[in-house]
């Protein structure tokens, strides 16, 4: 119960990793505001938290829309009275394409959710955290944001942008007690990778790029995110914690080649 008395807001928590972060935060004693684009999916996670004896509030909001993010934070304040932790998790990776085939619409869609969404949600909680005298913001980036993944141009750019945004916010908001950090996971056996987990050849080829030769168990990423929310992590600020089994130490094998799309 390392987070008893805290209120956490998790974006994109109707399923995938966001749902797991929300459940993990609740297990540590936090009251959790569960956001998702689909309000009914957010409500499912909130119900699951409550079934385990926790307290949760479900919120439907599109993180890429300013008015939605402001309404979302206002609803958390009305329902729960404070926001101590924000996990900027909502993210999409809707296509794998060579750079020359990425459309303007595809670019905007990915950047708006993955990068602008992190900016808008952080800005929306800022006055609350400033008034409270502090808070923790954890931004979910990706190993793709560190070295750039072929076939994932807007996704890689958005996740690299999240790292830069993390450092700037940490610099600017530390004076208010707001610590901002990023987590850059590699391949997780869950969330947006669920559709490929049954494709054993592809999974093996991707895992071959990882020195540990396997995808991360989702809980191996959850534990790092929870740590960053806790007292023990209070000298970590503006940092990127890489949770990729050592993959960033290796030159990447192009996904486009692995998929035979070159
Ligand atoms: P996921 O299973 O696809 O879940 C993404 C969640 O975000 C969904 O609940 C989705 O809602 C929600 N979402 C999408 N657009 C939104 C919006 N505009 N506003 C609010 N919520 C929105 O993906 P995941 O694997 O859990 O990914 C979570 C985060 O981890 C992402 O930022 C991703 O880039 C990052 N990440 C994942 C991996 C991995 O291997 N899985 C690795 C590195 C980084 P809907 O249900 O309505 O679509």
Boltz pocket constraint, residues with backbone or C-beta under 6 A from the ligand:
constraints:
  - pocket:
      binder: B
      contacts: [[A, 11], [A, 12], [A, 13], [A, 14], [A, 15], [A, 16], [A, 17], [A, 18], [A, 35], [A, 36], [A, 37], [A, 38], [A, 41], [A, 61], [A, 62], [A, 63], [A, 64], [A, 88], [A, 89], [A, 90], [A, 91], [A, 92], [A, 93], [A, 113], [A, 117], [A, 140], [A, 141], [A, 142], [A, 143], [A, 184], [A, 185], [A, 186], [A, 187], [A, 188], [A, 189], [A, 190], [A, 191], [A, 192], [A, 193]]
      max_distance: 6.0
